[in-house]
Each structure stands twice: as C-alpha cells, then as structure tokens.
Amino acid sequence: MVPSPCTQVCRLDPTTGWCEGCGRTIGEIGGWTTAGDAEKRAILARLPERLRRLAQ
C-alpha cells in the first residue's frame, strides 16, 4: 500500500494547479484512492520537482 503524500495543506497554486502542500493536481488528489500502486508511485516520483518549483 502506497501512503498518501497529503500534508493537510490543501491549497492549489493558481499558476501550476499543483497543491502547495503535496504537489499533486486536483485530478491526482481525487483519483488517489482508486489509483493502483504503480500509478501512485509515478505520481510520487513527480512531486519533489513540483514542490521545488513551487518553493521558488
């Protein structure tokens, strides 16, 4: 089971559409519970770069 990256900071960046807390898109957040483990791991792999970009 792949844990959710949610940090309870649920605010979407208006420019990127990424959550400022976890880095996911609204579609990724909404589909998390039904996504398979491989898809979840693929999403998790994208998050560090997104969060880095949001922090700039």
ChimeraX attribute file (.defattr): number of C-alpha atoms within 10 A of each C-alpha:
attribute: neighborCount
match mode: 1-to-1
recipient: residues
	/A:1	6
	/A:2	13
	/A:3	10
	/A:4	12
	/A:5	16
	/A:6	13
	/A:7	11
	/A:8	9
	/A:9	10
	/A:10	16
	/A:11	14
	/A:12	17
	/A:13	14
	/A:14	9
	/A:15	7
	/A:16	13
	/A:17	14
	/A:18	23
	/A:19	24
	/A:20	21
	/A:21	17
	/A:22	22
	/A:23	30
	/A:24	24
	/A:25	18
	/A:26	15
	/A:27	10
	/A:28	16
	/A:29	19
	/A:30	11
	/A:31	12
	/A:32	19
	/A:33	11
	/A:34	9
	/A:35	15
	/A:36	12
	/A:37	14
	/A:38	10
	/A:39	14
	/A:40	20
	/A:41	13
	/A:42	10
	/A:43	19
	/A:44	17
	/A:45	11
	/A:46	12
	/A:47	18
	/A:48	13
	/A:49	11
	/A:50	17
	/A:51	17
	/A:52	10
	/A:53	11
	/A:54	16
	/A:55	8
	/A:56	5
